[in-house]
């Protein structure tokens, strides 16, 4: 039998292979994170999880001197840490400036070492920056926020040295315990305030 046309082509040009499938496109989005403290971390976590562009919120401790602190140690004022949240966000969807604007709105930054009935240094207002750009943004945002308050803002703006993730039972606390008393009277009020702000921003 005469060689087939395909055989001749293969002999002339080498093996013929099927076109390669398109390689998956590399993800263009890149997340960043900022660590904020403004009272009970359950409140900030539940509120910031609502913000479009926020990918994850983790409750934790930062700003102190003790490694791997426990909740009990933090509450006993033995660590110097504040209750904080690490907010992971996509800067292509939400800016750090916007997140900081919500931060000033969601708590009282003029209240020293307390938020409402939650009293102690672990409830202090604090921004922990990871780089110079975050520091500059925080200082600029604080200056703008101060114009809205007659009392001086007490918020600390300090470098982030370490973030320690809080115990598992603290994570997604409001979602897991919506009917718990504190969640109903304190966390829900902050969440509702955030929902209202987001609705206003959308119009």
C-alpha positions in Angstrom: 0.0 0.0 0.0 1.1 3.5 -0.7 2.0 5.6 2.4 -0.9 7.7 3.4 -0.7 11.5 3.1 -0.6 11.8 6.9 2.4 9.4 7.0 4.3 11.5 4.4 3.5 14.7 6.3 4.8 13.2 9.5 7.9 12.0 7.8 8.6 15.5 6.4 7.7 17.6 9.4 7.8 15.3 12.4 5.1 14.2 14.7 1.9 16.2 14.6 0.4 17.0 17.9 -2.9 18.5 18.8 -2.8 22.2 19.6 -2.0 22.8 23.3 -5.0 23.9 25.4 -4.9 27.4 26.5 -2.9 27.7 29.7 -5.0 29.0 32.7 -4.6 32.7 33.1 -2.7 33.8 36.1 -4.8 35.5 38.7 -4.5 39.2 38.4 -6.0 40.0 41.8 -3.6 40.3 44.8 -4.8 40.6 48.3 -3.3 42.8 51.0 -4.0 43.0 54.7 -4.4 45.6 57.5 -4.7 45.0 61.2 -7.2 47.2 63.1 -8.5 47.2 66.7 -11.5 49.1 67.9 -13.2 47.3 70.8 -14.4 43.7 70.8 -13.0 41.9 67.8 -16.3 40.2 67.3 -17.8 43.5 66.3 -15.2 44.5 63.8 -15.1 41.0 62.3 -18.8 40.8 61.6 -18.9 44.4 60.3 -15.9 44.2 57.9 -17.0 40.8 56.5 -19.9 42.7 54.9 -17.6 45.1 52.9 -17.3 44.2 49.2 -13.7 43.4 48.3 -12.9 42.1 51.8 -11.9 38.4 51.3 -11.3 37.3 54.9 -11.3 38.7 58.4 -9.5 36.9 61.3 -9.7 37.8 64.9 -6.5 38.0 66.9 -4.2 39.9 69.2 -1.5 42.4 68.5 0.3 45.5 69.8 1.7 43.8 72.9 4.8 42.1 74.2 3.7 38.4 74.9 4.1 35.7 72.2 1.2 33.4 71.6 -1.1 35.0 74.1 -4.4 33.4 75.3 -7.7 35.2 75.5 -7.5 34.9 79.3 -4.1 36.5 79.4 -5.2 39.4 77.2 -8.3 40.0 79.4 -6.1 40.0 82.5 -4.0 42.8 81.0 -0.9 40.6 81.2 0.2 40.9 77.5 -0.2 44.5 76.3 -2.1 43.2 73.3 -5.3 44.6 71.9 -8.2 42.6 70.4 -7.7 43.2 66.7 -8.8 41.9 63.3 -6.6 41.2 60.3 -8.6 42.2 57.2 -7.5 40.6 54.0 -8.8 42.6 51.0 -8.4 43.0 47.2 -7.2 46.6 46.6 -8.7 46.4 43.1 -12.1 46.1 44.7 -11.8 48.2 47.9 -9.1 50.7 48.9 -7.4 51.0 52.2 -8.7 54.5 52.5 -12.3 53.2 52.3 -11.6 50.5 54.9 -10.1 53.1 57.2 -13.2 55.4 56.7 -15.4 52.5 57.8 -13.0 51.9 60.8 -13.6 55.4 62.1 -17.3 55.1 61.7 -17.7 51.7 63.3 -16.3 52.6 66.7 -15.5 55.6 68.9 -11.9 56.5 68.4 -12.0 59.2 71.1 -12.7 56.7 73.8 -9.5 55.7 75.6 -9.2 52.0 76.4 -12.8 51.3 76.1 -15.8 50.9 73.8 -19.2 51.2 75.4 -19.2 48.9 78.5 -16.1 47.0 77.3 -13.3 48.6 79.3 -9.6 47.8 79.4 -6.5 48.4 77.2 -7.4 45.3 75.1 -10.3 47.4 73.7 -8.2 50.4 72.7 -8.4 51.9 69.3 -5.3 50.9 67.3 -4.0 50.7 63.7 -1.1 48.5 63.1 0.6 49.2 59.8 2.8 46.8 57.8 4.6 49.3 55.6 5.2 53.0 55.1 2.3 53.3 52.6 -0.1 52.0 55.3 1.4 54.3 57.9 0.9 57.3 55.6 -2.6 56.3 54.8 -3.5 55.8 58.4 -2.1 59.2 59.5 -3.8 61.0 56.7 -7.1 59.2 57.4 -6.8 60.0 61.1 -6.3 63.7 60.4 -9.4 63.7 58.2 -11.4 61.9 60.8 -10.4 64.2 63.6 -12.3 67.0 61.9 -15.5 65.1 62.7 -14.8 64.9 66.4 -14.6 67.6 69.1 -12.6 65.3 71.4 -9.1 64.2 70.3 -8.8 60.9 68.6 -6.8 58.5 70.9 -6.1 55.8 68.2 -2.6 54.4 68.3 -0.8 54.1 64.9 2.1 51.7 65.4 4.1 49.2 63.3 2.8 45.6 63.2 5.4 43.4 64.9 3.3 40.3 65.2 -0.3 39.1 64.8 -1.5 36.2 66.9 -4.6 34.5 65.7 -7.3 34.2 68.4 -8.7 30.9 69.5 -11.0 29.1 67.1 -14.2 29.7 69.1 -13.6 33.5 68.6 -13.7 33.2 64.8 -17.0 34.0 63.0 -18.4 34.5 66.5 -21.4 36.5 65.4 -22.3 34.2 62.6 -22.1 31.2 64.9 -23.9 32.8 67.8 -26.4 35.3 66.5 -28.8 35.0 69.4 -26.2 35.3 72.1 -27.0 38.3 74.3 -23.8 40.3 73.5 -24.2 39.6 69.8 -27.9 40.8 69.9 -27.2 44.0 71.8 -23.7 45.0 70.8 -22.4 43.3 67.7 -25.7 43.5 65.8 -25.8 47.3 66.4 -22.4 47.6 64.7 -23.3 45.3 61.9 -26.5 47.3 61.2 -24.5 50.5 61.2 -22.1 49.0 58.6 -25.0 47.8 56.5 -26.5 51.3 56.5 -23.2 52.8 55.5 -22.7 50.3 52.7 -26.2 51.0 51.4 -25.6 54.7 51.4 -22.3 54.2 49.6 -23.9 52.1 46.9 -26.3 55.0 45.9 
